Amino acid sequence: MAIELEKVLDKAWADKPLAEILAAPVAALKGVTDKDGELLHEAFGVRTVADFGQLKFARWAHALVALSQTTKV
């Protein structure tokens, strides 16, 4: 799977190693503010990009979207 990091990460993070990106605060993601990060932490305990990617609610929603694309809704 290819991903253009400069399209999904703030400029300061686009050239970092993957391990560093995953350990970065969620605000490293383009469009996610520091305040968004604080709210994600308060609501779900999310602190890092990895935490966000592993958030069970996001995974469930992603699975439902994928399922809807393969079945007649």
DSSP file (Angstrom, degrees, kcal/mol; ACC not computed):
  #  RESIDUE AA STRUCTURE BP1 BP2  ACC     N-H-->O    O-->H-N    N-H-->O    O-->H-N    TCO  KAPPA ALPHA  PHI   PSI    X-CA   Y-CA   Z-CA
    1    1 A M              0   0    0      0, 0.0     2,-0.4     0, 0.0     0, 0.0   0.000 360.0 360.0 360.0 127.7    0.0    0.0    0.0
    2    2 A A        +     0   0    0      2,-0.0     2,-0.4     0, 0.0     0, 0.0  -0.799 360.0 179.5-102.0 142.8    1.4    3.4   -1.0
    3    3 A I        -     0   0    0     -2,-0.4     2,-1.0     5,-0.0     3,-0.1  -0.994  29.0-132.5-142.7 135.4    0.7    6.6    0.8
    4    4 A E    >>  -     0   0    0     -2,-0.4     3,-2.1     1,-0.2     4,-0.7  -0.771  20.0-161.4 -88.5 102.9    1.9   10.1    0.1
    5    5 A L  H >> S+     0   0    0     -2,-1.0     4,-2.1     1,-0.3     3,-1.0   0.811  85.1  62.2 -58.7 -34.4    2.9   11.2    3.6
    6    6 A E  H 34 S+     0   0    0      1,-0.3    -1,-0.3     2,-0.2     8,-0.1   0.693 101.7  54.4 -67.4 -15.4    2.9   14.9    2.7
    7    7 A K  H <4 S+     0   0    0     -3,-2.1    -1,-0.3     1,-0.1    -2,-0.2   0.691 119.0  30.3 -88.0 -19.5   -0.8   14.6    2.0
    8    8 A V  H << S+     0   0    0     -3,-1.0    22,-2.1    -4,-0.7     2,-0.3   0.524 114.4  60.0-116.3  -9.4   -1.7   13.1    5.4
    9    9 A L  B  < S-A   29   0A   0     -4,-2.1    20,-0.2    20,-0.3     5,-0.1  -0.882  87.2-100.4-120.9 151.6    0.9   14.6    7.7
   10   10 A D    >>  -     0   0    0     18,-3.2     3,-2.2    -2,-0.3     4,-1.0  -0.361  47.2-104.3 -59.9 151.0    1.8   18.1    8.8
   11   11 A K  G >4 S+     0   0    0      1,-0.3     3,-0.6     2,-0.2     4,-0.4   0.818 118.5  60.1 -50.3 -39.8    4.9   19.2    6.9
   12   12 A A  G 34 S+     0   0    0      1,-0.2    -1,-0.3     2,-0.1     3,-0.1   0.692 110.9  40.9 -65.7 -18.5    7.2   18.8    9.9
   13   13 A W  G X4 S+     0   0    0     -3,-2.2     3,-1.8    15,-0.2    -1,-0.2   0.598  87.1  90.6-105.2 -13.7    6.4   15.1   10.1
   14   14 A A  T << S+     0   0    0     -4,-1.0    -9,-0.1    -3,-0.6    -8,-0.1   0.721  92.7  42.4 -62.0 -24.0    6.4   14.0    6.4
   15   15 A D  T 3  S+     0   0    0     -4,-0.4    -1,-0.3    -3,-0.1    -2,-0.1   0.291  91.2 109.8-106.5  10.8   10.1   13.1    6.3
   16   16 A K  S <  S-     0   0    0     -3,-1.8    -3,-0.1     1,-0.1     5,-0.0  -0.466  78.4 -94.6 -83.7 156.5   10.2   11.3    9.7
   17   17 A P    >>  -     0   0    0      0, 0.0     4,-2.1     0, 0.0     3,-0.5  -0.349  37.4-111.9 -65.0 152.6   10.7    7.6   10.1
   18   18 A L  H 3> S+     0   0    0      1,-0.2     4,-2.8     2,-0.2     5,-0.2   0.876 116.3  56.1 -55.9 -42.9    7.5    5.6   10.4
   19   19 A A  H 3> S+     0   0    0      1,-0.2     4,-1.3     2,-0.2    -1,-0.2   0.882 109.2  47.4 -59.0 -38.3    8.2    4.6   14.1
   20   20 A E  H <> S+     0   0    0     -3,-0.5     4,-0.5     2,-0.2    -1,-0.2   0.880 111.0  51.1 -70.2 -38.8    8.6    8.3   14.9
   21   21 A I  H >< S+     0   0    0     -4,-2.1     3,-1.1     1,-0.2    28,-0.5   0.922 108.7  51.1 -64.0 -44.5    5.3    9.2   13.1
   22   22 A L  H 3< S+     0   0    0     -4,-2.8    28,-2.4     1,-0.3    29,-0.4   0.816 112.0  47.3 -64.4 -29.9    3.4    6.4   14.9
   23   23 A A  H 3< S+     0   0    0     -4,-1.3    -1,-0.3    -5,-0.2    -2,-0.2   0.515  93.8 105.6 -86.1  -6.6    4.7    7.8   18.3
   24   24 A A  S << S-     0   0    0     -3,-1.1    25,-2.1    -4,-0.5    26,-0.2  -0.302  84.1 -93.3 -72.4 156.1    3.8   11.4   17.3
   25   25 A P  B >   -B   48   0B   0      0, 0.0     3,-2.6     0, 0.0    23,-0.3  -0.350  39.6-108.6 -63.2 152.6    0.9   13.2   18.8
   26   26 A V  G >  S+     0   0    0     21,-1.0     3,-2.0     1,-0.3     6,-0.2   0.734 114.5  76.3 -58.9 -21.0   -2.3   12.9   16.7
   27   27 A A  G 3  S+     0   0    0      1,-0.3    -1,-0.3     7,-0.1     5,-0.2   0.602  75.9  77.9 -66.3  -9.2   -1.9   16.6   15.8
   28   28 A A  G <  S+     0   0    0     -3,-2.6   -18,-3.2    -7,-0.1     2,-0.3   0.724  76.7  91.5 -68.5 -20.5    0.9   15.4   13.4
   29   29 A L  B X  S-A    9   0A   0     -3,-2.0     3,-2.2   -20,-0.2   -20,-0.3  -0.595  96.1-102.3 -76.5 134.3   -2.0   14.3   11.1
   30   30 A K  T 3  S+     0   0    0    -22,-2.1    -1,-0.1    -2,-0.3     3,-0.1  -0.331 107.0  17.2 -57.6 128.2   -2.9   17.0    8.6
   31   31 A G  T 3  S+     0   0    0      1,-0.2     2,-0.6    -4,-0.2    -1,-0.3   0.330  96.3 112.5  91.7  -7.5   -6.1   18.7    9.8
   32   32 A V    <   -     0   0    0     -3,-2.2    -1,-0.2    -5,-0.2     2,-0.1  -0.886  54.3-154.3-100.9 121.9   -5.9   17.5   13.4
   33   33 A T     >  -     0   0    0     -2,-0.6     4,-2.2    -3,-0.1     5,-0.1  -0.386  29.7-108.1 -89.3 168.1   -5.3   20.3   15.8
   34   34 A D  H  > S+     0   0    0      1,-0.2     4,-2.1     2,-0.2     5,-0.1   0.897 123.6  53.0 -59.6 -40.0   -3.7   20.2   19.2
   35   35 A K  H  > S+     0   0    0      2,-0.2     4,-2.5     1,-0.2    -1,-0.2   0.908 106.0  52.5 -63.1 -42.4   -7.2   20.8   20.7
   36   36 A D  H  > S+     0   0    0      1,-0.2     4,-2.7     2,-0.2    -1,-0.2   0.921 108.6  51.7 -56.6 -43.5   -8.5   17.9   18.7
   37   37 A G  H  X S+     0   0    0     -4,-2.2     4,-2.1     1,-0.2    -2,-0.2   0.895 108.3  50.3 -60.6 -41.8   -5.7   15.8   20.2
   38   38 A E  H  X S+     0   0    0     -4,-2.1     4,-2.5     2,-0.2    -1,-0.2   0.915 111.8  48.0 -62.2 -43.3   -6.7   16.9   23.7
   39   39 A L  H  X S+     0   0    0     -4,-2.5     4,-2.7     2,-0.2     5,-0.3   0.887 110.0  51.7 -66.9 -39.1  -10.3   16.0   23.1
   40   40 A L  H  X>S+     0   0    0     -4,-2.7     4,-2.7     2,-0.2     6,-1.3   0.887 111.1  49.0 -62.8 -38.1   -9.4   12.6   21.7
   41   41 A H  H  X5S+     0   0    0     -4,-2.1     4,-1.7     4,-0.3    -2,-0.2   0.936 112.9  46.4 -66.6 -45.5   -7.3   11.9   24.8
   42   42 A E  H  <5S+     0   0    0     -4,-2.5    -2,-0.2     1,-0.2    -1,-0.2   0.911 121.5  36.8 -62.0 -43.3  -10.1   13.0   27.1
   43   43 A A  H  <5S+     0   0    0     -4,-2.7    -2,-0.2    -5,-0.2    -1,-0.2   0.883 138.9   6.9 -79.3 -39.8  -12.7   10.9   25.2
   44   44 A F  H  <5S-     0   0    0     -4,-2.7    -3,-0.2    -5,-0.3    -2,-0.2   0.412  93.3-109.5-129.9  -0.5  -10.8    7.8   24.2
   45   45 A G     << +     0   0    0     -4,-1.7     2,-0.4    -5,-0.6    -4,-0.3   0.663  63.3 155.4  76.9  14.7   -7.3    7.9   25.8
   46   46 A V        +     0   0    0     -6,-1.3    -1,-0.3     1,-0.2    -2,-0.1  -0.631   9.5 151.6 -80.2 126.9   -5.7    8.5   22.4
   47   47 A R        +     0   0    0     -2,-0.4   -21,-1.0     1,-0.1     2,-0.2   0.638  57.7  41.3-119.9 -34.8   -2.4   10.3   22.6
   48   48 A T  B  > S-B   25   0B   0    -23,-0.3     4,-2.3   -22,-0.1     5,-0.2  -0.644  82.1-107.6-117.9 169.0   -0.4    9.1   19.5
   49   49 A V  H  > S+     0   0    0    -25,-2.1     4,-2.5   -28,-0.5     5,-0.2   0.900 122.5  52.0 -58.6 -41.4   -1.0    8.5   15.8
   50   50 A A  H  > S+     0   0    0    -28,-2.4     4,-1.7   -26,-0.2    -1,-0.2   0.918 107.3  51.3 -63.0 -44.0   -0.7    4.7   16.6
   51   51 A D  H  4 S+     0   0    0    -29,-0.4     4,-0.5     1,-0.2    -1,-0.2   0.922 111.3  48.6 -57.3 -43.8   -3.3    5.0   19.4
   52   52 A F  H >< S+     0   0    0     -4,-2.3     3,-1.1     1,-0.2    -2,-0.2   0.919 110.6  49.8 -63.9 -44.7   -5.7    6.7   16.9
   53   53 A G  H 3< S+     0   0    0     -4,-2.5    -1,-0.2     1,-0.2    -2,-0.2   0.760 114.1  45.9 -65.9 -25.0   -5.1    4.1   14.3
   54   54 A Q  T 3< S+     0   0    0     -4,-1.7    -1,-0.2    -5,-0.2     2,-0.2   0.397  78.1 130.1 -98.1   1.4   -5.8    1.3   16.8
   55   55 A L    X>  -     0   0    0     -3,-1.1     4,-2.3    -4,-0.5     3,-0.5  -0.397  56.4-142.2 -60.8 120.4   -8.9    2.9   18.3
   56   56 A K  H 3> S+     0   0    0      1,-0.3     4,-2.6    -2,-0.2     5,-0.2   0.831  97.6  54.9 -59.0 -34.3  -11.5    0.2   18.2
   57   57 A F  H 3> S+     0   0    0      2,-0.2     4,-2.2     1,-0.2    -1,-0.3   0.895 109.3  47.0 -67.7 -38.6  -14.3    2.5   17.3
   58   58 A A  H <> S+     0   0    0     -3,-0.5     4,-2.5     2,-0.2    -2,-0.2   0.898 112.6  50.3 -67.6 -40.4  -12.5    3.8   14.3
   59   59 A R  H  X S+     0   0    0     -4,-2.3     4,-2.5     2,-0.2    -2,-0.2   0.909 110.6  49.7 -64.3 -41.6  -11.6    0.2   13.2
   60   60 A W  H  X S+     0   0    0     -4,-2.6     4,-2.3    -5,-0.2    -2,-0.2   0.935 112.0  47.4 -61.9 -46.0  -15.3   -0.8   13.6
   61   61 A A  H  X S+     0   0    0     -4,-2.2     4,-2.3     1,-0.2    -2,-0.2   0.912 111.7  50.8 -62.1 -42.3  -16.4    2.2   11.5
   62   62 A H  H  X S+     0   0    0     -4,-2.5     4,-2.5     1,-0.2    -1,-0.2   0.912 109.9  50.3 -61.6 -42.7  -13.8    1.4    8.8
   63   63 A A  H  X S+     0   0    0     -4,-2.5     4,-2.5     1,-0.2    -1,-0.2   0.894 109.5  50.9 -63.1 -40.6  -14.9   -2.2    8.7
   64   64 A L  H  X S+     0   0    0     -4,-2.3     4,-2.3     2,-0.2    -1,-0.2   0.902 110.5  48.8 -64.9 -40.7  -18.6   -1.2    8.3
   65   65 A V  H  X S+     0   0    0     -4,-2.3     4,-1.3     2,-0.2    -2,-0.2   0.936 112.2  48.7 -62.5 -46.3  -17.7    1.2    5.4
   66   66 A A  H  X S+     0   0    0     -4,-2.5     4,-0.5     1,-0.2     3,-0.4   0.906 111.5  50.4 -60.0 -42.1  -15.7   -1.6    3.8
   67   67 A L  H >X S+     0   0    0     -4,-2.5     3,-1.3     1,-0.2     4,-1.0   0.893 106.1  55.2 -63.3 -40.5  -18.6   -4.0    4.2
   68   68 A S  H 3< S+     0   0    0     -4,-2.3    -1,-0.2     1,-0.3     5,-0.2   0.785 103.1  56.9 -65.3 -25.3  -21.0   -1.5    2.7
   69   69 A Q  H 3< S+     0   0    0     -4,-1.3    -1,-0.3    -3,-0.4    -2,-0.2   0.629 111.7  41.7 -79.9 -13.2  -18.8   -1.3   -0.4
   70   70 A T  H << S+     0   0    0     -3,-1.3     2,-0.3    -4,-0.5    -2,-0.2   0.482 114.3  52.1-110.5  -6.4  -19.1   -5.1   -1.0
   71   71 A T  S  < S-     0   0    0     -4,-1.0     2,-0.6    -3,-0.1     0, 0.0  -0.873  89.2-100.7-128.2 161.3  -22.8   -5.6   -0.2
   72   72 A K              0   0    0     -2,-0.3    -3,-0.1     1,-0.1    -2,-0.0  -0.724 360.0 360.0 -82.5 121.7  -26.0   -4.0   -1.3
   73   73 A V              0   0    0     -2,-0.6    -1,-0.1    -5,-0.2    -5,-0.0   0.439 360.0 360.0 -87.7 360.0  -27.2   -1.5    1.3
